[in-house]
């Protein structure tokens, strides 16, 4: 499950690391190389020659192999993220320490040559529930900072050498347009003035704001994030509890005061949940709302928005319009 740090979103370097780590937790996994056929990962700069059995995912930016229960997840971050992540990837002990916080055990690190240039790959495992997955995580630099995670059950027939060979075929092209990125998301959403789209991230989420700044280090502008959950599932009737838990673990909202709990229609779910209330960021008191809607497969879409108490009322019509536009992609 990907968790979003509202204050980190306003700090490019910090945001990149947290979103990347969140992407690692959610990564499904992929497998079998057909070097003659290259596949472009929709909404990203990445193309690669996938292993046999891997097809483009409709749930995230990457590939899936349903039979092998494996996936390839592509997370693209601002170029400013590369120095920070490079430090993490270069030093094996640092990588072990930091990835352990995400319940990922790193065993090895090595440099590899890819079609996109030099890359650094980490290999390890992650326990997810009762299952254990092997992981290959590669960091590359192009127009964006690119992190690709391959994940497969440890008892699968996938060969590690084949997976590394697949990752060596990665090439990086031009950055897609915002419209192309939005079209590649596993949900649909439309910005409404005064909100505008800043960017998408990880093929799973979109960031909007109102105001002139894209990187708002002081948190002075309203922020709105919509994201799709890829890891784990929520049972019917458990969405409200899951929403409160998510909110309490989102940086900046750990001590949020929930003043209202509503059942709403969101992302096509007539039993969607909206939590609203107040939180404090630095010395500024803000109002927030969090919407969640459950899909037929137990996955959900989450929208969270915050703004200064004084400006929030004027934004409510736009917030509702944006919330009403959210729908799972067909």
C-alpha positions, 0 to 999 in steps of 0.5 A: 500500500502506498502512503503519501506524505503531504508535507513531503510532496512539497519537498522534491527530494524528500517526496521522491524517497518516500514515494519510491519506498511506497512504490517498492512496498506495492510492487507486484512482479514480472518475468521471461525476456523476448529481446526482439519485442520492446514494450513502452510503459504507458505514462513513463519514459521507460521501454524494455523487452519483457520476459515471456508472459508479462503484459502491460498492467491496467493497475499501475505503471508496469507489467504483470504476469498473472500466472506467475503472480509477478510484476514489474513496477516503474516509479518515476520521480523528479531528477532532484531525487537521483542524488539522494537515492543514489546514495542509498543504492551505492552503499550496501549497508545503507541500503540494508538499513533503510530498506529494512524499515520497509520490511525488505531484506537487501542481500546484494548490490551491483552495477549493471549496464543497460540500454539507458546507461549505467544502473545500480541494482539491489536484490533481496526479499520481502515478506508480504503476509504469509508469502515471501517475494524475491525483489530486484530494484534498479535505479536509473537516471534520465529525464526523470529519476527512474526506479524499477522494481521486479517482484516474484514469489520466492517459489516461482520458476523465474530465473534471476539471471533472466530478470537481470537480462530483462532489466538490462534492456531498459531504455529511457525516452522523452517524458510523456505529456501530462495528458498521457500520464493521466491517461495511464493512471488506473483511475480517471480524474479531472482538475477543476479551477482553481486546482491544476495538475502538477504531475503524476507519480509512480503511475498510481497517483496525481498531485494537484495544487492551487497557486503559482508554485509547483514545489511549495516548500512552505506549505502555503498552497492547497494540496490535493492528491488522488492515488490508487492502492495496489498492495493488499485488499480491503474487505467490504465494510472495512473501508472506514476503518482502513481510512482512519488507519491510513490517515493516522499514518500519513505524515502531517495527519498523525494527530488530525482531528476528525470532526465528521464521518460521512458515507458518500458516493466516490469512485462509483462506490455508493458506500464510499467514505469521507473523513473531514476535520482539522490538522496543524502543519507547523503553526498553521491550522488547516482543514482537510477531507479524505475520500475513499472508494472501494473497487470490485477487487478490494482495491481502492482509490483515495483522495486527500485534500488540505488547505488553510482554514480561511481559504478552504470554504471557497475551495469546497465546490471545486473539491466536490467536483473533482471528487465526483470526477474520480472513477476506476479506469475500465 
